[in-house]
Amino acid sequence: MQLESKKFLEDIRLAAANIKNFVFDIDYDNYNKSAMIQSAVERQFEIIGEALNRLSKIDPETLSKINNYQRIISFRNILIHAYDIIESMVVWDIIQDDLPELYNTVQKLLRE
């Protein structure tokens, strides 16, 4: 794996870890009430999507090992360009349902 690919994977790992830390020990109601936490989480998802987008240009083979990478990149685009239609429950569900798998996959790829 290229060094630049590892850099992008590390950016994804760090952003995912940040999200996990931002929402640690809070429930949806507290997340929904906090514009600061929502903004912080959305920014980290933007970083994840952009890192995957950049990875797609230099290392499609590694990218193909990440499930739903197209959806993650699309989610980043929505966060950036359609910020006014973001629903906090959707973001919360992604944190709960999809982020752990992405984090684990990236951890595994970094160990290879």
Secondary structure, 3 states (H helix, E strand, C coil): CCHHHHHHHHHHHHHHHHHHHHCCCCCHHHHHHCHHHHHHHHHHHHHHHHHHHHHHHHCHHHHCCCCCHHHHHHHHHHHHHCHHHCCHHHHHHHHHHCHHHHHHHHHHHHHC
